[in-house]
Amino acid sequence: MANINLEVKGMTCGHCVMSVTEELSEISGVDTVSVDLATGEDQNSNVSVTTSGEVTDDALNDAIAEAGFELVSVSR
């Protein structure tokens, strides 16, 4: 089991949180998704992902982009 921390740009509301959570949850190997929504337009939100399998940065980036947002950074 691994924890991955993502910094995501552009999230502003609960609907944003739902979209990102849904897209990330569809990745094989992702167990849980937790979003700390930042307040303020220029703030990036923190997203924590817990995995039980191998999850690539490309898969994470694609899911965030599919939800309509920008992945700023990934830390493992």
Secondary structure as GFF3:
##gff-version 3
##sequence-region A 1 76
A	DSSP	beta_strand	2	9	.	.	.	ID=ss1
A	DSSP	alpha_helix	14	25	.	.	.	ID=ss2
A	DSSP	beta_strand	30	36	.	.	.	ID=ss3
A	DSSP	beta_strand	45	51	.	.	.	ID=ss4
A	DSSP	alpha_helix	57	66	.	.	.	ID=ss5
A	DSSP	beta_strand	70	75	.	.	.	ID=ss6
###
